[in-house]
């Protein structure tokens, strides 16, 4: 089985469900992981990151790094980097900004708009594709590595009904 064969789709009927997904996903992430967050504007990418960071113990503000490109969060001895490449006009801007140094074995990198740095940003362990679904959302999780597959399998066990309703 290829890692990309390990996928799951979950219903997120409201913002609380997106937050619950972040809370459950947070302890499953391991240093060195790269998580891609894909979806249209307003799909819930930053909401998911905010819930994940809160679940890990971050108490300060969590804002979208649309203008700063990266927000840095230190939680215990763990470094999380939240990227947003929405404003990139070419993938080479990833190199020009020197962002490669953030991707290493001791950090977790959460990447919004990864397609804007295609070919330059490191590959994902887990892709989270968020889509609007009426008043709510749904998320498809696609594993791209053994670590990503472990996350997807754990999330399946945490939500046997296929949703994260509260």
Backbone torsions as a table, in degrees:
resi	resn	phi	psi	omega
1	UNK	NA	132.4	174.2
2	UNK	-80.8	151.8	-179.9
3	UNK	-61.1	-34.7	-178.9
4	UNK	-69.5	-9.3	174.2
5	UNK	-77.5	-14.0	-179.1
6	UNK	-91.4	99.0	-179.2
7	UNK	-132.6	161.7	175.2
8	UNK	-153.5	146.6	176.7
9	UNK	-120.6	131.9	-179.4
10	UNK	-127.4	143.0	176.2
11	UNK	-82.4	133.2	175.8
12	UNK	-124.4	83.8	-171.8
13	UNK	-68.3	-16.3	-178.5
14	UNK	-157.2	175.4	-178.2
15	UNK	-61.9	-36.0	178.8
16	UNK	-60.9	-35.6	178.9
17	UNK	-68.9	-37.9	176.2
18	UNK	-64.1	-41.0	177.9
19	UNK	-64.2	-40.2	179.4
20	UNK	-63.4	-40.8	175.9
21	UNK	-57.8	-45.2	178.0
22	UNK	-60.9	-40.4	179.5
23	UNK	-64.2	-39.2	-178.5
24	UNK	-77.6	-35.2	-179.5
25	UNK	-71.1	-35.7	-173.5
26	UNK	-48.6	-54.0	-176.8
27	UNK	-72.7	-8.5	179.5
28	UNK	-84.7	-18.2	-177.8
29	UNK	-76.8	141.0	-178.2
30	UNK	-121.1	151.4	176.4
31	UNK	-54.0	141.2	-178.6
32	UNK	96.4	-9.9	-177.2
33	UNK	-80.3	147.5	173.9
34	UNK	-120.3	124.4	-178.6
35	UNK	-115.8	121.0	174.6
36	UNK	-90.6	135.7	177.1
37	UNK	-117.6	108.1	-175.6
38	UNK	-114.4	150.0	178.5
39	UNK	149.3	162.2	-179.5
40	UNK	-65.3	168.0	173.1
41	UNK	-56.2	134.9	178.2
42	UNK	79.4	10.6	-178.1
43	UNK	-78.6	-13.8	177.4
44	UNK	111.9	13.6	-178.1
45	UNK	-61.6	-51.1	-178.8
46	UNK	-69.6	-34.0	175.5
47	UNK	-59.4	-42.5	178.8
48	UNK	-64.2	-45.3	179.1
49	UNK	-62.1	-43.9	-179.4
50	UNK	-59.1	-45.4	-179.8
51	UNK	-66.0	-39.1	179.2
52	UNK	-62.6	-47.2	179.9
53	UNK	-64.0	-41.3	178.2
54	UNK	-62.2	-41.3	-179.8
55	UNK	-64.5	-27.9	178.6
56	UNK	-84.4	-6.7	175.7
57	UNK	110.7	6.1	177.5
58	UNK	-76.4	130.1	-176.6
59	UNK	-110.6	-10.5	-178.0
60	UNK	-84.4	-170.6	179.4
61	UNK	-67.0	149.6	173.8
62	UNK	-130.3	111.9	-178.9
63	UNK	-122.3	160.1	177.9
64	UNK	-68.7	134.0	-179.8
65	UNK	-86.7	34.5	-176.2
66	UNK	-56.8	-40.2	-177.1
67	UNK	-95.8	-29.0	-178.7
68	UNK	-89.3	-12.1	-176.3
69	UNK	74.7	-37.7	-179.7
70	UNK	-146.4	139.0	170.7
71	UNK	-115.8	135.8	-176.4
72	UNK	-107.0	132.5	178.2
73	UNK	-129.3	125.8	174.5
74	UNK	-107.2	118.7	-179.3
75	UNK	-125.8	114.7	-171.0
76	UNK	55.9	-125.3	179.2
77	UNK	-100.9	15.0	-175.8
78	UNK	-103.9	134.9	174.9
79	UNK	-106.4	125.8	176.3
80	UNK	-115.4	133.9	179.1
81	UNK	-118.6	123.7	-179.4
82	UNK	-107.5	112.9	-177.4
83	UNK	-105.4	151.1	172.3
84	UNK	-140.1	111.9	-177.0
85	UNK	-100.2	17.7	-175.9
86	UNK	-54.6	-38.6	-174.6
87	UNK	-84.1	-4.4	178.6
88	UNK	-61.1	134.6	174.4
89	UNK	-98.1	-17.4	174.4
90	UNK	-149.7	149.5	-178.9
91	UNK	-60.1	-26.4	-179.0
92	UNK	-63.6	-18.8	178.5
93	UNK	-59.9	-25.4	175.6
94	UNK	-58.0	-46.7	179.3
95	UNK	-69.3	-44.7	-178.7
96	UNK	-57.9	-34.9	-179.1
97	UNK	-82.7	-6.0	179.1
98	UNK	67.8	32.0	-174.1
99	UNK	-78.7	-15.6	-178.9
100	UNK	-58.7	-28.6	-177.8
101	UNK	-65.2	-20.0	-179.6
102	UNK	-77.4	-21.8	-175.9
103	UNK	-90.9	101.0	180.0
104	UNK	-150.2	175.8	-172.9
105	UNK	-67.2	-13.5	-177.5
106	UNK	-103.4	3.7	-177.0
107	UNK	-122.8	162.8	169.7
108	UNK	-116.4	126.3	-178.1
109	UNK	-112.2	123.8	179.8
110	UNK	-108.9	117.1	-168.1
111	UNK	-119.7	112.7	172.1
112	UNK	-89.6	143.4	179.9
113	UNK	58.9	47.6	-177.8
114	UNK	-62.4	-26.5	-179.2
115	UNK	-62.8	-21.2	179.3
116	UNK	-74.8	-11.6	177.3
117	UNK	-121.9	22.8	-177.3
118	UNK	-53.2	133.3	179.5
119	UNK	90.5	-12.0	-178.6
120	UNK	-121.8	-40.5	176.7
121	UNK	-71.2	143.9	177.0
122	UNK	-59.3	152.8	-179.8
123	UNK	-66.5	156.6	-178.8
124	UNK	-82.9	150.5	166.3
125	UNK	-86.5	-32.8	-177.8
126	UNK	-144.4	130.0	174.2
127	UNK	-105.9	127.4	175.9
128	UNK	-111.7	109.9	-178.6
129	UNK	-104.4	110.9	-178.5
130	UNK	-99.8	135.3	-179.4
131	UNK	-134.5	145.0	173.4
132	UNK	-66.4	140.9	177.0
133	UNK	-143.7	88.5	-175.4
134	UNK	62.5	-132.3	179.4
135	UNK	-77.2	-12.7	-178.3
136	UNK	-111.8	-151.2	-178.9
137	UNK	-143.7	169.4	164.1
138	UNK	-136.8	157.0	179.9
139	UNK	-129.6	135.0	171.2
140	UNK	-108.4	126.3	178.1
141	UNK	-105.7	126.4	-178.5
142	UNK	-123.7	117.3	178.9
143	UNK	-75.9	138.5	176.8
144	UNK	-121.6	3.0	179.3
145	UNK	-156.1	173.6	177.3
146	UNK	-62.1	-39.3	179.0
147	UNK	-64.6	-40.6	177.2
148	UNK	-65.3	-40.6	178.9
149	UNK	-62.5	-38.6	178.1
150	UNK	-63.2	-39.1	177.4
151	UNK	-63.2	-47.1	-178.0
152	UNK	-62.3	-44.3	-179.8
153	UNK	-63.4	-40.9	178.4
154	UNK	-65.4	-38.9	177.9
155	UNK	-67.0	-35.9	176.1
156	UNK	-61.1	-41.2	179.9
157	UNK	-68.1	-33.0	-178.7
158	UNK	-76.3	-17.5	-177.7
159	UNK	-137.8	70.1	-177.5
160	UNK	-61.4	-21.4	179.1
161	UNK	-87.2	-4.8	177.0
162	UNK	86.6	15.6	178.6
163	UNK	-147.8	166.7	179.0
164	UNK	-119.7	42.3	178.1
165	UNK	-65.9	147.4	179.1
166	UNK	-98.0	NA	NA
